[in-house]
Amino acid sequence: MNPLIIILQQTRTGAILEILLILVVAGIIGYLTAYFFYKSVYTKRILFLEGEKVELKKHIDTLFMEKAKLEQTIKDKDSEIETLKNPRKKE
């Protein structure tokens, strides 16, 4: 065996490094497990919310179009009111 490994296994520093390495590996395994679990759980919810978002954007676009039509109607009615208030004199 490698003499460095033998020396590290016999010292307190070697034991501390081994413990820290094991804790880091355990932490990484725990993090990845939680990440993939919650990703699988919330994927359906995220897709549902994205679908709602698209529908709401379409509804907003429809409302903006209706607003533009109503503003045009208001302008037409205002011009009609002006023509009724000030009829042209026929010569």
Secondary structure, 3 states (H helix, E strand, C coil): CCHHHHHHHHCHHHHHHHHHHHHHHHHHHHHHHHHHHHHHHHHHHHHHHHHHHHHHHHHHHHHHHHHHHHHHHHHHHHHHHHHHHCCCCCC
